[in-house]
Amino acid sequence: MAIKATVYHWQVTLSDVDRGVYEALDLRLARQPSESMRYLLTRAIAYCLCYEEGIGFSKEGIASTDEPPLAVRDGSGTIRAWIEIGAPSAERLHKAGKASPRVALFTHVELSNLWREARSRSIYNVEAIDVWRLDPGFLDALDAKVDRNTKFELVQSGGELYVTVGGETLQGALGRHKLVPPRA
């Protein structure tokens, strides 16, 4: 018998100071058996930091080859923003660039690995893809504080993330990069 997903219910008070977004979010995330906690946390933080009307998680789950883990859709269902998580292949990013006017990648992997993959194949509109890197140590510290039912506050200001959970505040950098590596 296949192992089923574990459902996480997180209530997040979001204060995205840089974008002027202040919301109370009620997230239910299905963590697949193959999904690391770092990936799940990155996916949840990406949702929060990209929050706007029309955002949603993939209906087919994280293993879908046809749709992004997160997307912002307009009223007709057309994708306005394709949001990838982790370390997607160059082919997947190429598909995303062709399918959506805006592509973002939230990751915790080393940028050099992403840049190497991006150079392996032509990616449509690669210069426009923003990469947001979360510190793995920050995600590990957050992992130690959350469980399947958690309430926490998430503040994003000036490239820093602050998460308050259980009376303790964790701080981590949120680096914004391009998928095209800087020239040496």
Secondary structure as a PSIPRED ss2 file (coil, helix, strand):
# PSIPRED VFORMAT (PSIPRED V4.0)

   1 M C   1.000  0.000  0.000
   2 A C   1.000  0.000  0.000
   3 I C   1.000  0.000  0.000
   4 K C   1.000  0.000  0.000
   5 A C   1.000  0.000  0.000
   6 T E   0.000  0.000  1.000
   7 V E   0.000  0.000  1.000
   8 Y E   0.000  0.000  1.000
   9 H E   0.000  0.000  1.000
  10 W E   0.000  0.000  1.000
  11 Q E   0.000  0.000  1.000
  12 V E   0.000  0.000  1.000
  13 T E   0.000  0.000  1.000
  14 L E   0.000  0.000  1.000
  15 S E   0.000  0.000  1.000
  16 D E   0.000  0.000  1.000
  17 V C   1.000  0.000  0.000
  18 D C   1.000  0.000  0.000
  19 R C   1.000  0.000  0.000
  20 G C   1.000  0.000  0.000
  21 V E   0.000  0.000  1.000
  22 Y E   0.000  0.000  1.000
  23 E E   0.000  0.000  1.000
  24 A E   0.000  0.000  1.000
  25 L E   0.000  0.000  1.000
  26 D E   0.000  0.000  1.000
  27 L E   0.000  0.000  1.000
  28 R E   0.000  0.000  1.000
  29 L E   0.000  0.000  1.000
  30 A E   0.000  0.000  1.000
  31 R E   0.000  0.000  1.000
  32 Q C   1.000  0.000  0.000
  33 P C   1.000  0.000  0.000
  34 S C   1.000  0.000  0.000
  35 E C   1.000  0.000  0.000
  36 S C   1.000  0.000  0.000
  37 M H   0.000  1.000  0.000
  38 R H   0.000  1.000  0.000
  39 Y H   0.000  1.000  0.000
  40 L H   0.000  1.000  0.000
  41 L H   0.000  1.000  0.000
  42 T H   0.000  1.000  0.000
  43 R H   0.000  1.000  0.000
  44 A H   0.000  1.000  0.000
  45 I H   0.000  1.000  0.000
  46 A H   0.000  1.000  0.000
  47 Y H   0.000  1.000  0.000
  48 C H   0.000  1.000  0.000
  49 L H   0.000  1.000  0.000
  50 C C   1.000  0.000  0.000
  51 Y C   1.000  0.000  0.000
  52 E C   1.000  0.000  0.000
  53 E C   1.000  0.000  0.000
  54 G C   1.000  0.000  0.000
  55 I E   0.000  0.000  1.000
  56 G E   0.000  0.000  1.000
  57 F E   0.000  0.000  1.000
  58 S C   1.000  0.000  0.000
  59 K C   1.000  0.000  0.000
  60 E C   1.000  0.000  0.000
  61 G C   1.000  0.000  0.000
  62 I C   1.000  0.000  0.000
  63 A C   1.000  0.000  0.000
  64 S C   1.000  0.000  0.000
  65 T C   1.000  0.000  0.000
  66 D C   1.000  0.000  0.000
  67 E C   1.000  0.000  0.000
  68 P C   1.000  0.000  0.000
  69 P C   1.000  0.000  0.000
  70 L E   0.000  0.000  1.000
  71 A E   0.000  0.000  1.000
  72 V E   0.000  0.000  1.000
  73 R E   0.000  0.000  1.000
  74 D C   1.000  0.000  0.000
  75 G C   1.000  0.000  0.000
  76 S C   1.000  0.000  0.000
  77 G C   1.000  0.000  0.000
  78 T C   1.000  0.000  0.000
  79 I E   0.000  0.000  1.000
  80 R E   0.000  0.000  1.000
  81 A E   0.000  0.000  1.000
  82 W E   0.000  0.000  1.000
  83 I E   0.000  0.000  1.000
  84 E E   0.000  0.000  1.000
  85 I E   0.000  0.000  1.000
  86 G C   1.000  0.000  0.000
  87 A C   1.000  0.000  0.000
  88 P C   1.000  0.000  0.000
  89 S C   1.000  0.000  0.000
  90 A H   0.000  1.000  0.000
  91 E H   0.000  1.000  0.000
  92 R H   0.000  1.000  0.000
  93 L H   0.000  1.000  0.000
  94 H H   0.000  1.000  0.000
  95 K H   0.000  1.000  0.000
  96 A H   0.000  1.000  0.000
  97 G H   0.000  1.000  0.000
  98 K H   0.000  1.000  0.000
  99 A H   0.000  1.000  0.000
 100 S C   1.000  0.000  0.000
 101 P C   1.000  0.000  0.000
 102 R C   1.000  0.000  0.000
 103 V E   0.000  0.000  1.000
 104 A E   0.000  0.000  1.000
 105 L E   0.000  0.000  1.000
 106 F E   0.000  0.000  1.000
 107 T E   0.000  0.000  1.000
 108 H C   1.000  0.000  0.000
 109 V C   1.000  0.000  0.000
 110 E C   1.000  0.000  0.000
 111 L H   0.000  1.000  0.000
 112 S H   0.000  1.000  0.000
 113 N H   0.000  1.000  0.000
 114 L H   0.000  1.000  0.000
 115 W H   0.000  1.000  0.000
 116 R H   0.000  1.000  0.000
 117 E H   0.000  1.000  0.000
 118 A H   0.000  1.000  0.000
 119 R H   0.000  1.000  0.000
 120 S C   1.000  0.000  0.000
 121 R C   1.000  0.000  0.000
 122 S C   1.000  0.000  0.000
 123 I C   1.000  0.000  0.000
 124 Y C   1.000  0.000  0.000
 125 N C   1.000  0.000  0.000
 126 V H   0.000  1.000  0.000
 127 E H   0.000  1.000  0.000
 128 A H   0.000  1.000  0.000
 129 I C   1.000  0.000  0.000
 130 D E   0.000  0.000  1.000
 131 V E   0.000  0.000  1.000
 132 W E   0.000  0.000  1.000
 133 R E   0.000  0.000  1.000
 134 L E   0.000  0.000  1.000
 135 D C   1.000  0.000  0.000
 136 P H   0.000  1.000  0.000
 137 G H   0.000  1.000  0.000
 138 F H   0.000  1.000  0.000
 139 L H   0.000  1.000  0.000
 140 D H   0.000  1.000  0.000
 141 A H   0.000  1.000  0.000
 142 L H   0.000  1.000  0.000
 143 D H   0.000  1.000  0.000
 144 A C   1.000  0.000  0.000
 145 K C   1.000  0.000  0.000
 146 V C   1.000  0.000  0.000
 147 D C   1.000  0.000  0.000
 148 R C   1.000  0.000  0.000
 149 N E   0.000  0.000  1.000
 150 T E   0.000  0.000  1.000
 151 K E   0.000  0.000  1.000
 152 F E   0.000  0.000  1.000
 153 E E   0.000  0.000  1.000
 154 L E   0.000  0.000  1.000
 155 V E   0.000  0.000  1.000
 156 Q E   0.000  0.000  1.000
 157 S E   0.000  0.000  1.000
 158 G C   1.000  0.000  0.000
 159 G C   1.000  0.000  0.000
 160 E E   0.000  0.000  1.000
 161 L E   0.000  0.000  1.000
 162 Y E   0.000  0.000  1.000
 163 V E   0.000  0.000  1.000
 164 T E   0.000  0.000  1.000
 165 V E   0.000  0.000  1.000
 166 G C   1.000  0.000  0.000
 167 G C   1.000  0.000  0.000
 168 E E   0.000  0.000  1.000
 169 T E   0.000  0.000  1.000
 170 L E   0.000  0.000  1.000
 171 Q E   0.000  0.000  1.000
 172 G E   0.000  0.000  1.000
 173 A E   0.000  0.000  1.000
 174 L E   0.000  0.000  1.000
 175 G E   0.000  0.000  1.000
 176 R E   0.000  0.000  1.000
 177 H E   0.000  0.000  1.000
 178 K E   0.000  0.000  1.000
 179 L C   1.000  0.000  0.000
 180 V C   1.000  0.000  0.000
 181 P C   1.000  0.000  0.000
 182 P C   1.000  0.000  0.000
 183 R C   1.000  0.000  0.000
 184 A C   1.000  0.000  0.000
